[in-house]
Amino acid sequence: MKKKIFKYKLVYYLAVITSLLLFIISAFLILDIFNDFSLFKTLFVGISLVINSFAFVNLAEKYDKAILFLNLSLFLSIMNLGYPLLLGFLNGYYVVGHFTFKFLIVLILSLLIVNMFKVNRYKDANEIENIGKRED
């Protein structure tokens, strides 16, 4: 029995690669904690690492909550990248040419693509309701 969490395999591979990339980035952010310690940064990196690892494992095993954890992971990353860019834009800096702006656009596009092509309902999820019914 193969579960499908996305309509197309290409979207599944995009989600797995995005999740793995965000997990690696959050793992390397642990090294940044030692440069200047702050409680907020430590909490953010810890939560980000846990959510990104859950997202990657759930996507690899195709569990039901994989899309939820991927959405949380992408939302955290978008907020983390978007807040400094928004402040820079409001202060009058040219942020469109920055690498982080381009990476933010890629994350937003992957969030939209993942949510557009997800499978909304599983056929095997209602096994209890199908007891006693004849299926040929």
C-alpha positions, 0 to 999 in steps of 0.5 A, a space after each residue: 500500500 503506497 500512500 500519496 500525500 501529493 498528486 505528483 511525484 515531482 511535488 513530493 521530491 520538491 517538498 523532500 528537497 526543501 525539507 532537507 535543505 531547511 533541516 541542514 540550514 537549521 542544523 548549521 544555525 546551531 553553530 551561530 549560537 556560539 558567536 553571540 548567545 541570546 535566549 531568543 535565538 537559542 529558542 528559535 534555533 531549537 524549535 526550528 531544528 525540531 520542526 524541520 526534522 519532524 517535517 523531513 522524517 514525516 515526508 520521507 515516511 509519508 505520514 499524515 501530518 507531513 504537510 502540516 510540519 512542512 508548512 510550519 517549517 516553511 512559515 518559520 523560515 519565511 518569517 525568519 528571512 522576511 523580517 530583516 528584509 521588511 525592515 531593510 525595505 522600510 528603511 529605504 534599502 534596495 532589497 530586491 537584489 539580495 540573495 536572501 530576497 531571492 531565497 525568500 521568493 523560492 520558499 514562498 513559491 514552494 509553499 504555494 506549490 506544495 499546498 496546491 498539489 497536496 492530496 486532500 483525502 485518503 481513501 484508506 483513512 476510513 477503514 472503521 467505517 468500511 467494516 462490514 461493507 462489501 468491496 469488490 
